[in-house]
Amino acid sequence: MLRLRLIVNPKAGSAAAKRRLPEIRRALAAAGLEHDMVETRGPGDAGERLREARADGIECVGIVGGDGTLNEVSQGYIDASGSVLPGPDLALFPAGTGGDFRRTFELDNTAEQAVARLKRAAPRPLDLGILELVSDAGEPVTRAFINIASFGMGGLLDRIVNQGPKWMGGRAAFLLGTIRASMVYENAPVRVRVDGEPFMEGPIVNVAIANGRYFGGGMKVAPQADPADGMFDVVAIGDLMRSEAFGFVPKLYRGTHLEHALVKSRRGREVVAEPLRERPPVLIDMDGETPGRLPLRARVAPSALRIRV
């Protein structure tokens, strides 16, 4: 019998996770899947709940929450130095604001389908991103990410979305946040290297270091990304004028932006980025969270996790 534990963020998706929990537990019971459950108690707590699950011999954790909850859980798979730790398989019960990671796997968010996937799916490998950056307090920190880390307007966008209302739904919240961010963001000059080779130098709207395909509430920023191929898809949106931005956003949602003259992309295992001016700081987005600012170093830990989808 699979040893399953639900890690529930009751505040995810404006409390959508808490509202959906009875439905999820009924579906698990109907499928004959025994489980126990823990709720997170505050920001960052989901990683500690993952560490407890490892210590308790749990074989699979079901994440009831959104991309931010999944990111917090991923912190439990690395130690303070960024070395990968073993842990339970992951299963997804999406109930957050953006829902971007599930889109890579084309998953819906119904409880019945989530339980059916968990029951029938064989574990498959999942890469983990390891990110070294500078915190808002100016200290070096190491974090993990499962979906996408980015810097530039994405970091500002996350701060706007996280501080605003979530009741309108993920896509609307991110679209409104994108409009607000584009009105105040100034293209930041940066230098980026991929696998030790120059990738770009100059002003950027955003650079995405992608393990999954979607961010920002459904923007298909890395259409070909495969979260199990041991590589990042790195996508840079260059010195796009503010007047062009509103026409560019629909291309991001469709995944057709790679054809634009100011967009560059390549694949690699390590990304190093630094700002070319001290102020204002170039902010980082990491699975919808806001961990800090440039400079950064990101590297892939291939097949570090296993996921049941």
C-alpha positions as CSV (number, residue, x, y, z in Angstrom):
1,M,0.0,0.0,0.0
2,L,1.4,3.4,-1.0
3,R,2.3,5.6,1.9
4,L,0.7,8.9,0.9
5,R,0.6,12.2,2.7
6,L,-1.2,15.4,1.6
7,I,0.7,18.6,2.2
8,V,-2.0,21.3,2.1
9,N,-1.5,25.1,1.9
10,P,-4.9,26.3,3.2
11,K,-4.3,29.8,1.9
12,A,-3.4,28.9,-1.7
13,G,-5.6,30.3,-4.4
14,S,-7.4,32.6,-2.0
15,A,-8.3,29.6,0.2
16,A,-9.3,27.4,-2.9
17,A,-7.1,24.6,-1.6
18,K,-8.9,24.5,1.7
19,R,-12.3,24.5,0.0
20,R,-11.3,21.7,-2.3
21,L,-9.8,19.5,0.4
22,P,-13.1,17.6,1.3
23,E,-13.6,16.7,-2.4
24,I,-10.0,15.5,-2.7
25,R,-10.2,13.3,0.3
26,R,-13.5,11.8,-0.8
27,A,-11.9,11.0,-4.2
28,L,-8.9,9.3,-2.5
29,A,-11.2,7.3,-0.3
30,A,-13.3,6.2,-3.3
31,A,-10.1,5.0,-5.0
32,G,-9.0,3.1,-2.0
33,L,-5.9,5.3,-1.4
34,E,-5.2,5.6,2.3
35,H,-3.5,8.8,3.3
36,D,-2.7,11.3,6.1
37,M,-2.6,15.0,5.9
38,V,-0.7,18.1,7.2
39,E,-1.4,21.7,6.7
40,T,1.2,24.4,6.3
41,R,1.3,27.0,9.0
42,G,2.9,29.9,7.2
43,P,5.4,31.0,4.5
44,G,8.2,28.5,3.9
45,D,6.6,25.9,6.0
46,A,5.9,23.4,3.2
47,G,9.6,22.6,2.9
48,E,9.7,21.6,6.5
49,R,6.6,19.4,6.0
50,L,8.5,17.6,3.2
51,R,11.5,17.0,5.4
52,E,9.1,15.5,8.0
53,A,7.6,13.2,5.3
54,R,11.1,12.0,4.4
55,A,11.8,11.2,8.0
56,D,8.5,9.4,8.4
57,G,9.2,7.1,5.4
58,I,6.4,8.6,3.3
59,E,6.6,7.4,-0.3
60,C,4.6,10.1,-2.1
61,V,3.4,13.6,-1.1
62,G,0.3,15.1,-2.7
63,I,0.7,18.9,-3.0
64,V,-2.6,20.6,-2.5
65,G,-1.8,24.2,-3.5
66,G,-0.3,26.2,-6.3
67,D,3.1,26.9,-7.9
68,G,4.3,28.7,-4.8
69,T,3.4,25.8,-2.5
70,L,5.2,23.4,-4.9
71,N,8.2,25.7,-4.8
72,E,8.3,25.7,-1.0
73,V,8.1,21.9,-1.0
74,S,11.0,21.7,-3.4
75,Q,13.2,23.4,-0.8
76,G,13.0,20.2,1.2
77,Y,14.9,18.4,-1.6
78,I,18.2,20.3,-1.1
79,D,20.5,21.0,1.8
80,A,22.0,24.4,2.7
81,S,24.7,24.0,0.2
82,G,22.4,23.2,-2.7
83,S,23.1,19.4,-2.8
84,V,20.1,17.3,-3.7
85,L,18.5,15.2,-1.0
86,P,16.3,12.1,-1.7
87,G,12.7,12.3,-0.9
88,P,9.1,11.1,-1.6
89,D,7.6,11.2,-5.1
90,L,5.4,14.2,-5.9
91,A,1.8,14.2,-6.9
92,L,-0.2,17.3,-7.9
93,F,-3.6,18.5,-6.7
94,P,-3.6,22.0,-8.3
95,A,-5.4,24.7,-6.3
96,G,-3.4,27.8,-6.6
97,T,-3.4,31.2,-8.4
98,G,-1.3,30.7,-11.5
99,G,-1.3,26.9,-12.1
100,D,1.6,27.1,-14.5
101,F,3.5,24.0,-13.8
102,R,0.5,21.7,-14.3
103,R,0.1,23.2,-17.8
104,T,3.4,21.7,-19.0
105,F,1.8,18.2,-18.3
106,E,-1.6,19.4,-19.7
107,L,-3.3,18.5,-16.4
108,D,-6.8,19.7,-15.4
109,N,-7.5,20.5,-11.8
110,T,-10.3,18.2,-10.9
111,A,-10.0,16.0,-7.8
112,E,-11.1,12.9,-9.7
113,Q,-8.5,13.3,-12.4
114,A,-5.8,14.0,-9.9
115,V,-6.6,10.9,-7.9
116,A,-6.8,8.8,-11.1
117,R,-3.4,10.0,-12.2
118,L,-1.9,9.2,-8.8
119,K,-3.4,5.7,-8.8
120,R,-2.3,4.7,-12.3
121,A,0.8,6.7,-13.1
122,A,4.3,5.2,-12.8
123,P,6.8,7.6,-11.2
124,R,8.7,9.6,-13.9
125,P,11.9,11.6,-13.5
126,L,11.8,15.4,-12.9
127,D,14.7,17.8,-13.1
128,L,15.3,20.3,-10.3
129,G,16.8,23.8,-10.7
130,I,19.3,25.0,-8.1
131,L,19.5,28.8,-7.8
132,E,22.2,30.8,-6.1
133,L,21.2,34.5,-5.7
134,V,21.3,37.5,-3.5
135,S,18.4,38.0,-1.1
136,D,16.5,41.2,-0.6
137,A,18.6,41.6,2.6
138,G,21.8,41.4,0.5
139,E,22.8,37.9,1.7
140,P,23.8,35.0,-0.6
141,V,21.2,32.3,-0.6
142,T,20.6,29.0,-2.4
143,R,17.1,27.9,-3.4
144,A,15.5,25.2,-5.5
145,F,12.9,25.7,-8.3
146,I,10.8,23.2,-10.2
147,N,9.2,25.3,-13.0
148,I,10.8,28.6,-14.0
149,A,13.2,31.2,-12.6
150,S,13.3,34.5,-14.4
151,F,14.6,38.0,-13.8
152,G,13.7,41.4,-15.1
153,M,10.0,42.4,-15.3
154,G,9.0,39.0,-14.1
155,G,10.4,39.7,-10.6
156,L,8.5,43.0,-10.4
157,L,5.3,41.3,-11.8
158,D,5.4,38.7,-9.0
159,R,5.6,41.3,-6.3
160,I,2.6,43.1,-7.8
161,V,0.6,39.9,-8.1
162,N,1.5,38.6,-4.6
163,Q,0.5,41.9,-3.0
164,G,-2.8,42.2,-4.9
165,P,-6.1,40.4,-4.8
166,K,-6.3,36.8,-6.0
167,W,-10.1,36.4,-6.2
168,M,-10.2,37.3,-9.9
169,G,-8.3,34.1,-10.8
170,G,-4.7,33.5,-11.9
171,R,-4.8,34.5,-15.5
172,A,-6.6,37.8,-14.8
173,A,-4.4,38.6,-11.8
174,F,-1.2,38.0,-13.9
175,L,-2.5,39.9,-16.9
176,L,-3.4,42.9,-14.8
177,G,-0.1,42.7,-13.0
178,T,1.7,42.5,-16.4
179,I,0.0,45.7,-17.5
180,R,0.9,47.5,-14.2
181,A,4.5,46.2,-14.2
182,S,5.1,47.2,-17.9
183,M,4.0,50.8,-17.0
184,V,6.9,51.3,-14.5
185,Y,9.6,48.7,-15.4
186,E,12.7,50.0,-17.1
187,N,14.6,47.5,-19.2
188,A,17.6,46.4,-17.1
189,P,21.1,46.0,-18.6
190,V,22.5,42.6,-17.8
191,R,25.2,40.1,-18.9
192,V,24.1,36.4,-19.3
193,R,26.3,33.4,-19.9
194,V,25.0,29.9,-20.7
195,D,27.3,26.9,-20.1
196,G,30.2,29.4,-19.8
197,E,29.5,31.0,-23.2
198,P,28.2,34.5,-23.8
199,F,24.4,34.5,-24.4
200,M,23.4,38.1,-24.3
201,E,24.6,41.5,-23.0
202,G,22.4,44.6,-22.8
203,P,18.9,45.8,-21.7
204,I,16.2,43.1,-21.2
205,V,12.5,43.0,-20.5
206,N,12.9,39.5,-19.0
207,V,15.1,36.4,-19.1
208,A,13.5,33.0,-18.3
209,I,15.4,30.0,-17.1
210,A,12.8,27.3,-17.9
211,N,12.4,23.8,-16.7
212,G,8.7,23.9,-17.4
213,R,6.9,25.7,-20.3
214,Y,4.6,28.3,-18.7
215,F,4.8,31.1,-16.2
216,G,2.8,34.3,-15.4
217,G,-0.6,32.7,-15.3
218,G,-0.4,30.9,-18.7
219,M,2.3,32.6,-20.7
220,K,4.0,29.9,-22.8
221,V,7.5,31.4,-22.5
222,A,9.4,28.2,-23.3
223,P,7.3,26.1,-25.7
224,Q,9.8,23.3,-26.1
225,A,10.9,22.9,-22.5
226,D,11.0,19.4,-21.1
227,P,11.3,19.1,-17.3
228,A,13.1,15.7,-17.6
229,D,15.7,16.3,-20.2
230,G,18.5,17.6,-18.0
231,M,18.6,21.0,-19.7
232,F,17.1,24.5,-19.2
233,D,15.5,26.4,-22.0
234,V,16.8,29.9,-21.6
235,V,14.6,32.6,-23.3
236,A,15.6,36.3,-23.3
237,I,13.2,39.1,-24.3
238,G,15.6,42.0,-25.2
239,D,15.2,45.7,-25.4
240,L,11.5,45.8,-26.3
241,M,10.0,49.3,-26.2
242,R,7.1,49.9,-23.8
243,S,4.9,50.8,-26.8
244,E,5.5,47.3,-28.2
245,A,4.8,45.4,-25.0
246,F,1.0,45.3,-25.3
247,G,1.2,43.7,-28.7
248,F,3.9,41.3,-27.5
249,V,2.0,39.8,-24.6
250,P,-0.5,37.8,-26.8
251,K,2.5,36.2,-28.5
252,L,3.7,35.0,-25.1
253,Y,0.4,33.4,-24.3
254,R,0.4,31.7,-27.7
255,G,4.0,30.7,-27.5
256,T,4.8,32.4,-30.8
257,H,7.2,35.0,-29.4
258,L,10.4,33.1,-30.2
259,E,10.1,34.4,-33.8
260,H,10.5,38.0,-32.7
261,A,13.7,39.7,-33.6
262,L,14.4,40.8,-30.0
263,V,13.9,37.3,-28.5
264,K,16.9,34.9,-28.1
265,S,16.8,31.3,-26.9
266,R,19.2,28.5,-26.3
267,R,19.5,25.4,-24.1
268,G,22.0,24.7,-21.4
269,R,22.8,23.2,-18.0
270,E,24.1,26.4,-16.2
271,V,23.2,30.0,-16.4
272,V,25.1,32.9,-14.9
273,A,23.7,36.4,-14.9
274,E,24.9,39.7,-13.5
275,P,23.5,43.3,-13.6
276,L,25.4,45.9,-15.4
277,R,24.3,48.7,-13.1
278,E,23.8,48.7,-9.3
279,R,20.4,50.4,-9.2
280,P,17.6,49.6,-9.4
281,P,18.1,46.0,-8.5
282,V,17.2,43.4,-11.1
283,L,14.5,41.3,-9.3
284,I,14.1,37.5,-9.6
285,D,10.9,35.4,-10.0
286,M,11.1,31.8,-9.0
287,D,7.9,29.7,-9.5
288,G,5.9,32.8,-8.7
289,E,7.9,33.6,-5.5
290,T,10.2,36.6,-5.0
291,P,13.5,35.4,-3.5
292,G,15.8,38.3,-4.3
293,R,17.9,39.8,-7.0
294,L,20.8,39.4,-9.4
295,P,23.6,38.3,-9.6
296,L,22.6,34.6,-9.9
297,R,23.8,31.2,-10.9
298,A,21.3,28.5,-11.9
299,R,22.2,24.9,-12.6
300,V,20.2,21.7,-13.4
301,A,20.1,18.7,-11.1
302,P,18.9,16.1,-13.6
303,S,16.3,13.6,-12.5
304,A,16.6,14.8,-8.9
305,L,12.9,14.1,-8.2
306,R,10.2,11.8,-9.3
307,I,6.6,12.9,-10.1
308,R,3.4,10.9,-10.7
309,V,1.5,12.5,-13.5
